[in-house]
Amino acid sequence: MWTFHKLRLLSWSSPALHFFFLTIVTFGILAPLTCHHLLHSYFYARHWHLDRMSKEFLEQSLKEGEAALHYFEKLQARNFSLPHGERASSRPWLVITIITVYRQPEFHYVLQVVSGFHRLLQQCGPPCRSYQLFLCNVDWNSRHQDATLLANFIPVTSRFANSKGPNISRAVFRNTFEKEKQDYAYCLEKSLQNYNPEYILMVEDDALPEEQIFSVLRHLLETRFSEPHLRNALYLKLYHPERLQHYFNPEPMRILEWFGVGMFLGPLLGWAYVKIAHLPVLNYRIVLFFSLYSMGLVELVGRHYLLELRRLAPALYNVVPTTQCCTPAMLFPASSAQRTVNYLAEISCRNGFAKDMALYSFLQDKNEKAYVVEPNLVRHIGLFSSLRLNYKPKLL
């Protein structure tokens, strides 16, 4: 009887049994209950939340669009112009070129983006005096009223200003992906010709800047990109879709980071478990379990949320080899911008081979290197594509 009771006590104190229950409770109960509302988690219950969250996102975007419109209307009433760089005679260190086209006018995407950059430039102060805002309007007719409004405050170039709309429309809409590529090359080249800056930040008109964008960019360009393997990069991408940021993805460089998470958290959690369970020693089986446990947890909860911890300081931002998708915000050194323009002129885009794939193919064809910064330095706020009809937009 004493032996049976002893064996029963030993079984309940078994690490294997503890690990079994911890796995069931974590992945079967706690994580689904706490993460079902996280958009970029595997536990996200889209049938519960997606429609409501998409509706709330659109409503919030409408409010922010109206606020941006009132902001510029007030500036116009005061005969105010944006102070950063438009009359500067010196060479800008950074030109922020915002590419805009007419789309869903009630959301005022471009006004949100320009007002966001303007506010951050004002907060930045003297370190950003050599930054230049520049708007590139690539809409094929004169219907883009937000671009017309912004011409009162910042320099604007219009690709089709001297063209006749009906004649352009027949050629343009035959291949919208090729037009998008030509628009991009035009705006990049105009930024070079007009300002001859050291860097060009190409921003699409639905990419809202994050609060840390200028401090992080200055740190990266002045410190990190002075390193030999980063110095000659063709471009630095500032955005990658959150839904594609998981470890279990085609980008192999994340696997090492994933193992690093396990190697860090495995011994740490294992040590805590040994202390709580009053075990005599930490062995490799305990470390292995907690390494796999932590790796599974961060993947299923979402790598995106782990990356957010890097926003604590510019030095914590990560720079890794670039991925194929997408182009809401791209930073080009002046030395590589003209090479990019020339290459884009040599190829044609189409459905299935858009400009992001064209830029990525440039790296392979010309043996160039490019990088992406993590976490993102812009937020993609546009649910209505200018290339594809999208009458029922969703966050995913």
N, C-alpha and C positions, 0 to 999 in steps of 0.2 A: 504493500500500500504506500509506504514512504517512497519507494523507488518510482512508482507511477506518478505520484504527486510531483516529485523532483523533475521527472522527464517532461511533465506538462508545463512546469514553470520554465524549464529550459527552452521549450518550443516557443512560448510566448515572448521570450527574450532573444529569439533568434534574429540576427540581422536580415536574413533572407525573408522572413515574415514581415519585418518592419519595412523592408524595401517594397514588398508586394503591396502592402496596404498604402504606403506613401504614394506609389505609382497610381493605384486605383483612385485614391482620394484627390490627388493633384489633377490628373488628366481626365478623370471621369466625373468629378464633382466641382472642385474649387475653380479650376481654370475655365470651364464652360460657363459657370455662374458669374464669374467676374469679368470675363473677356467677350461675352456674346455681343457687346455693343461696340467693340473696337473694330473699326472698318478694315484694318489691314491685318487682322488676326485670322488664323484658321478656324478659330472658334466663333467668328462673326456669324450671327444668325440673320442672314440677309432677308429671309422671308418675314422676319419680324421688324427689321429696322430700315432696310434699304429705301423703300418708297418714302417713308417719313423723313429720313435723313436727307434724301435727294431733294424733297420739297422744301425742307428747312434751309438747305444750302442755297437753293435758288432764291428763296425769299430774302435771305441775308444778303445775297449778292445784289439783288434789286435795291435794297436799302443802302448798301455801300456805294452802288452806282449813282443813286440819287444824291447821296452826300458828296461824292466827288464832283458831280455836276454843280451843285450849289457852291462848292468851294471855289471853283473856277469862275462862276458867275459873280461871286463876291469880289474876287480879284480883278475881274474885268471892270466891275463898277468902280473900283478904286484906281483903275488905270495902272495896275501893278503888273510887273513882268518878273519872271523867275530869274534870280540873280546869278545863277551858277553857270558862268562860262560863255554865254552867248555873245558877249562883246570882248572876250579875252583875246589879246593879240598873241600870247604865248602858246606854245604847243601844248594841248591838253595831255595829261597823263592817261586819262581814261575818257572815252566817249561812250555814253550809254545810248545806243541806237534802238529805239522802240519801233518795231515793224507793225503797222496797223492796216487793217482792212475792215470794210463795213460788215458788221454782223450783229444780230440781236440788239438793236440800238438802245432798248430800254435798260440794258445792264451796264452800259457805259464802261466797258472793260478797259479801254485805253485810258479813260479819265482816272479810273482807279489806279492803274499802274503808274501813270505819270505823277499823280498826287502822292502816291506811296514813295516814289523815288525823291520827289521834291521835299517831302517831310524828312526823310532820312538824310538828305543832303544838308538841310538846315540844322539838324541835330549834330551832324558830323562836324560842321564848322570849318575852320582853317585847313585841316588836313584834306578836305575835299574841294578846295577852291579851284583845283586844276581839273575838276571833273566837268563834263559837258553833256547836257541832255540834248538829244536830237531825235526828231520824229520823222519816220519814213513812211509816207502814205502810199500804199500800193493798190488802193482801190481803183477800179477802172473808170469810174465816173465821179460826179461831184456830189454824191449822196451822203458822204461820210462827214456829217455835221460836227462830230466830236473832234475830228482832225482839223476842221476849219476853226473851231473854237480855240484849240491849242496853239494855232499859228499866232495868236495874240501874245503868247507867253514864251514859246521856245521855237528855235529854228525848225522848219519843216521843209522836206523835199517831197514832191509828188511825182511818182513815176509816169503817170498818164495825164499830167496837167495840160499838155498841149496836144492831146490826142482826142479823137472823136469817139465817144462811147460806143455807138452802134457798130463801128468798124472794128473796134477792139474786141467787143464781146464775142463775135463769131470765132476769132482766133484764140481768145483766152480760154473759153469754156470747152474747147475741144480737148484739152488736157490740163486740168486744174493742178495736177502734181508738177507738171513742167512749169506752169506759171508761178507756183509757189517757189520753186527752185530759182527761177529767173528773178523773182522779187527779192529773194534773200541775197543773191549775188549783187543785184543792183544796190541794195541798201548797204551792204558791206563795202562795196567799191566807193559809193558816195561818202561814206564815213571817212575813208582813206583820203579821198580827193579834197574834201572840204576842211578837214582838220589835221590830217597827218599825225594822229595821236600815237602814243606808245602802245596802248591797248584799246580794243574795241569790244564792248559788251553788247552782243546782239540779243535783244529781248523781244519776245513775241508779246502781243498786246493783251494776253490773258495770263501773264506770269507776274504775280505780285511779289515784290522783294521782301525777304525776311529781314527782321530787325538787325541782324548781325552782318548783313551782306558786305558792307564796306570795310569794317574792321577785319573780317575774315579774308576778304580779297587782298587787302593791303598786306596782311601777314603772309598769305600764301605767295604772292608775287615778289615780295621783298625778301622773304626768308626761305621758304620751302623751295621755290622755283629757281633759286640760285644754285641748287644742287645739280651736278652734271647730268644725271639721268632725267631730270625734269626740265632743264633749261631750254631745250629746243622743241618743246611740245607744240604740236600744230594748234591745239585748242584745249581749253578746260571747260568741261560741261558742268553746269551748276544745278542740273535737275535730272533725276531719273525717277520714273513713276514708282510710287510706294508699293504698288501691287507686284512690282518686279524686283523688290529689294530683299526677298527672302534668301536664306542660305541655299535652299534647295532650288537652284536655278542654273541656267547654262554657264554663268560666269564662274570659272573655276577658282579665281583668286579669293573668293569668299570662303572656300572650304578651309583654307588655312586659318582664317579668322574664326571660323566656327570651331575648329579644333582648339584654337587659342582660348575661346570661351570655356570649353570643357576643361582644359588644362589649368585654368585659373580657378574656376568655381568648384571643380571636382575635389581637389585637396582642401579648399576652404570649407565647403559644406561637409566633407568627410570628417574633418577635424571637429567641427561643431557637433556632428552626430556622435562621435566617439565620446565627447565630453558629456553630452546629454544622456547617452545610453550607458555611461560608466564602463566603457570597454577598456581593456588594458592597453591596446595599441591600435594605431591606424595602419591597416594593411592595404594591399593593392586592389583587392576586391571591392572594398568600400570606396576607394578613390575612383575606380573604374565605373561603379554604379552611379556615383554622383556626377561624374563627368558626362556620362550618357544622359542622365536625368536632366542636367542643366542644359545640355545641347538641345535635347528635345523640347524643353520648356521654352527657351528663347526662340526657337524656330516656330513653334506652334502659336505662341503668344504674338510673335511678330518681330522680326529683326528691326523693322522701322522704329519701334518704340525704344529699343536698346540704343539705336543710333542717336536718338534725341538727347541722350546724356552728353554727347559730344558738344552740344551747344553751350556748355558751361564756360568754355574758353576757346578763342581762335586756334590755339596750338593743338587742341584736341580733335579738330576736324581731320578727316581722313582723305587721302588722295590715292586713288587706285586707277589702273588702266581702264579706259573708257568702255562703255557698252554701246550697243547700236542705237537703241531708242532713247531719247527723243530730243527735240531742239528748242524748248521754251526759252532757255538762257544759255548762251555760249560765249566764252571769252576767247578772243583771238589776239595774240601779239601782232603788232603791225608787220613784223617780218614774215608772218605766215598768212596774213589776211589776203595779200595779193596772190599768193600761190593757190589759196582756196578759191578765189574768184576765177582764176585761170582754169583750174580743174573743173569747176562747175560749168564753165562754158563749153567744155569738151564732151559732156555727157548729157543724156536726156532722161528725165524722170517720167514715171508712169505709175499706174496703180500697182502696188507691190514693190515699187522701187522709188520711194519718196526721198526727200532731200536728206533726211537723217541717215538712210541707208547709203545714199550717195557719198555723204561725208565720211561715213565709216569705211566704205570701199576705197576711198582715197588713202586711208591709212595703210591698207593692205597693198594697193597698187604701187604706192610711192615709198613704201617702207617708212612711213611716218609714225609718230607716237602721239597719243592724246590721252587725257585723263578726265576723271569725274571726281567731284568733291562730294563727300558725305558728312553729315546729312545735307539735304537740299538747301540751296540758298534762295530759291524762289518757290512760291506756291502756285500751282496751276488752278486758276479759278474759272476757266472757261469750260462749260459743259456743252456748248454749241460749237461744232466744228465748222470752220470756213471751207473745208474740202468735202465733207460728207453731210448729207441731209440727216438731221437728228432732231426729230420732233418730240421725242420722249427721253430726255437726257437722264442718265443715272450716274451716281458717283462711281459705280463699278461697271 
